[in-house]
Amino acid sequence: MPSNLDEQFQTLHEIARAARRNLADGPWDYLIGGTETETTVKRNRAAIDSLAWRPRVLRDVSKVDVSSTFLGRPVRIPVMLAPVGSVESFAPGGGATAGRASGAFGVPHMLSSACNPGLEATAAAADNYRIFQLYVRGDEAFVDDHVKRALDHGYHAFCMTVDSASYSRRERDLDKRFVKPWRVGATGMEYQAALSWDQVKRFKDTHDVPLILKGIATGEDAALACEHGVEVVYVSNHGGRQLDHGRGSLDVLPEVVAAVAGRAAVMVDGGFMRGTDVVKAITLGAQCVGLGRLQCLGLAAAGQAGLERALEILEEEIRICLALLGVTGYGQLDASYLHEARPVTEPGALSAFPLL
């Protein structure tokens, strides 16, 4: 269903501009900020910008298929609305609004456990491809309860975030004294800090649901995930919001794909804003790309309709990219289409939008 914002938002730049206009400084800095020096935020973007295309010509690209699958289910484009804590800071309805957009457009939505209105109300809001992401804030019974509730409410997979053993120092938030709603009175961080491969094994031994591990940053841990039967290895550095001076996610992706060696699906997030960004990740072996900040920009610009419009524009950018590369689908892409190049834009959370 079209979002009916075609004229108002013809580019993603305009969506980003509207989001900035609509948000107070606190939520805006929470959206674009990272940890300490924000080096990892910049490296996410630098990694994407350090690859150029080697397009082929004189191919029949009159019909291009931008659709894909994820965990055996069809998706309109190979992206997922990534889990964002306190997404209600960007649009009324929070996770329910994002869920409705995901259902209307046709891509998966991974709901954060640090997001309102919670897994039950979000599931009731939309008929969508839904996945639940958990921050472990309790014992085994806590985890089991969330798995049961997710399965009872039609979530198709379960995700555990594994790069958050300690909450980071996000200095933009500290500087503005901006406190996320879920941080008020938060307890149980010691359970997240104590997570180990033993809990992953227990999960796989106990629950019959696809498991995603989010926050994998090395080939070594990707291989361990496969040895434990994990269905999806999710390459992520939390958008540059956890460990400072980490590598860009797209730099990490090839070694993870090699380590996984087809034993699990691979997805990635971290700085992906444009259609060409998504196609680069798919070319390097990802099955799906998580959208965090772009999701929030769409929601802040115009709620559900704004997010749907952002996805429509992204879909068109992907179609154009594939056609101009000389391919009609993702299966025709390989590393020969990519070439190392020097970035031409100073990297940053919004450097994909130079017109800003």
N, C-alpha and C positions, 0 to 999 in steps of 0.2 A: 504494500500500500504506500503510495507517495506521501511524503510529509507535508506537501503544499507550501514549502519554503523555498522553492526553486529560484524565485526571483530575488528574495531577500538574501539568500546565501548561495552564491554561485561558486565560491571558493572556500577552502578550509581556512584561509586567512580571515575571511569575514566572520566565520564562526568563532575563531580565536579572539578576534577583536570584540565581538559581542559578549563573549564570556568575560573578558576583562572589564568591560563596561558594567556588567551586571553584578560582579563580585566585589565584596569588601576586601580590604588588604589582607586580612587574616586568612580567609579561605583561598584567596589567590596565591599567596605565598606558600600555603600548604600544598596547593596544586603543582606549582612549578619548582618547588624547592627540593633539596636533597640534604645529605648529611655533611656537616662540617664545611669542608672546602668545596663541596659539590663537584669534586673531580670525577667521580663515577658517573654522575649525570652527564657531564660533558663527554666522557669517553664513550658512553652509549651512543651519542649522536656522532662522535668522530668515527667510530667503527663503521657505522652505516655509510657515512660520507666518504670513507676511504676506499670504497669500491665503485668502479665505473662499469658501464655496460659495453659489451662487444656484440652489437646487434647484427643479425643476418637479414638480408633483403631478398626481394623477388620470391617470397613465399606467399602462398594463398592464405591470407589471414582475414578473409571476408566473414568468417564465423569464428569467434573466440569464446571459449567456455571458461568463465572465471569461477565456477562453482567447485566445490571440493567435498571431502568427507572428513569427519573426525570421530575416532572410536567407532567407525562403522556407520555413522549417521550422516546424512547429507547436510551441508552448510552452504549458504549462498556465496560466501567468499571465505577464504581460509583464515578467519580472524575470530577471536573470542573477546567478549567484554571481560577484561581482567578484574580480579577482586580488588576493590578499593574501599578501605576503611572510611567511615563517615561520609559516604557518597551523598548522604542527605545534606551535606554542606553546600552542594552544588545545584540541587533541584529538589523541590518538595516531593515527598514520596520515596526518595532515596533509592534503595535497591529495587523496590517495586516498580519505580519509573524506568530504571535501566532494564529490568526484566521485561516489561511491556515492549520496550523498543527492540530488544533482542528477538522477541517472538514475532513482532510485526515485520522486522527486516529479514530474519532467518539466519541468525548466527547464535552460537552458544553464549550463555551468561554465567560467569563464575561469581557467585555471591560470597562476599567476605563475611566471616562471622563477627567482624567488627563494624557491621553496617546495619542500620535500621531499614525496614521494620522487622527484620528477622527472617529466618528461613521459612516459617509457615506462611506468614503474610505475603512474603515475596512470591512464594509458589502459587498462592491463591490469586495473585494479581495478573498472571499471564500464563498462557499455554506456550511454553518455550522450551528450548533445549537448555536445561539448567544443571549446574554443577555447584557443589557446596565446598567452600574452603574454610578450614578450621585452624585457628590459633589454639594450641593446646593450653588450656588454663585450668586443667584438673587431672584427675587420675584416670585409670583405665575405664572406669564406669562413666566418666565424663565424656571420653571419646566415644564409647559404645552408644551412649544416649544420643549423641549428635548424629552418628551413623544411622541409627534406627529412625530418628526423626527425619533425616534427609531422605532415606529410602521410602518412608511412609508418605512423603510429600512429592514424590516423583522426580527426585534428583538422580541424574543418570551416572554420575561419577562423584568421587570424593577426593578432595585435595588437602594435603597437609603442607603448610609452609614451614620450611626447614632452615631459613637463613635469618631467623629472628631470635637467637638465643639471648640477645640483649637488645633492649630498645635503644635506638641510636640518638645522637644529639643533632636534631634538625634545627639549625640555628635560625633559619627564617621564622620558624614557629616560636622559638624561644624569644627572639627579638621582638615579635609582635605580641607575646604572651597569649598566643593562640593555642587553646587546649581542645583537642578533638573530644567529642562527646563520650566516646567509648573509653577514653583514658581516665575520665573522672571516676575515682574509686576503683580503678582496675586492680584486680588481684590475680594471683596464680601464675605470674611470670616464671616462677621457679620450675613449673612443669614444662614450659617451653624450653627453658635452658637445659633441662635434663633429657630432652629427646635424644634418642640414639637409634641405631639400626635394630636394636632389640625390639623397640616399639613398632618399627616398620614390619618386622617379621611377625610379631603378634597380630598386627592389623591384618596382614595377608592370611594368616592362619585362622583368623576369627571371622572375617567379613567377606562376603561374596559380592564385591562391587569394585569396579575399576578404581585403582588408586593412582593419584597424581602427586608427585613430590615437586613442590615449587621452591626454587632457590638453589638449584644445582648450578655449580660454577666451575666444575672441573670434569675432565674425562674419567678420573679415578672414581669420583662419587657417582657419576652416571653408570659406570660399570657395576658398582655395588648395588645401585638401585635395580638394575636388570637381574642381578643375581638373587635379589629378594623378591622378584616377581612383579615389580612395579610396572603398571601398564603405560604410564606417561611420565617422561622425564621433562621437567619444565625448567628451562634455562632462564634464570632471572637473577638480577641483583637488587630487586625491590625498587626498580626505577632509580637507582642511585641513592636510595633512602636508608640503607643499612650500613654496609661497610664502605667507608671512604677509601679512595684510591684502589677500587676494584677495576677489573677489566670491563670493557664494553661487552654487552651481551652478544653482539654479532661476532666479536672476536672469539668468544668462548664456543659458539655454536659448532664450528667444524670439528673440534676435538670431541665434543659430546656426541655428535652424530657418528663419528668414527668408533667411539667406545661402545655406543649402544648397538651398532652393527645390525640394525633391523629388529632387535629383540623387544623394542618398545617404541611407541610413538614419541616424537620430540616436539615440544613447543617452546616458544621463546617470547620474552617481552623485554622492553628497555629502550625507550626512545623512538619507537616506531610510530610515525605520524602520517606518512604518505603512501600512495599506492606502490611507488618504486621501492620503498622500504620493505613492504610486505613481500614483494616478489623476490627481493634479494634474499630474505630469510628462507623462503620456499626453495629457491635455487640451491641454497646451502644445506638443505635437508630437513628443515622444519616442516611439520604438517600443519601447524597452526601458529598464529601470531597474536599475542595478548595486547589489547589496547587499554591502557590505563588513563594517561593524561588526555588523550584524544576523546575518550569516552566522557571524561569530566567536562571538557570544553564544550562538547555538544550539549550535554545536560545543562550547563550553566548558560549557554547561549539561548536555548529555547525549550528546555525540558525534554520530554520524550520525542517531540517532533524535531528538536534540534539535533538529538543524537541520531535519529533516523536519517536526517539530512546529511550529517557528517558521514554516515556509512554509505549513503548513496553516492556522494562525491568520491569517497575512497574506492568504491566499486568501479566507478568510471575511470579513475586514475589507474587502477589495476588493469582494466581492459585495454586501455591505451598503451600501457607499458608492454603488455604481452604482444599486442599487435605490432608495435614498433620494434620489438625484439625479433619478430619473425616467427612467433610460435602461436599455436591456437589453444594451448593448454599447458598446465604446469608440468606434465609428464615429459615434455620435450626439452625442458631446461636442464642444464648441467653446468659444471664449473667453467666450461669454455665460454660461457656468456658473461663472465665477470673478469675484471682486470683491476689490479691495485692502482690507486690514484691518490693524488694529494687533495685533501679537502679544500674547498674554496670559501667556506663560510666558517666563522668562529663558532665552535660548537656550544650548544646550550639547550635548555629544556624546550625552547621555542624556536631554535635556529632553523627548523624546517619551514618556517614562515617568514622569509626575509622581508616581505612587504609590510610586516608590522613595524 
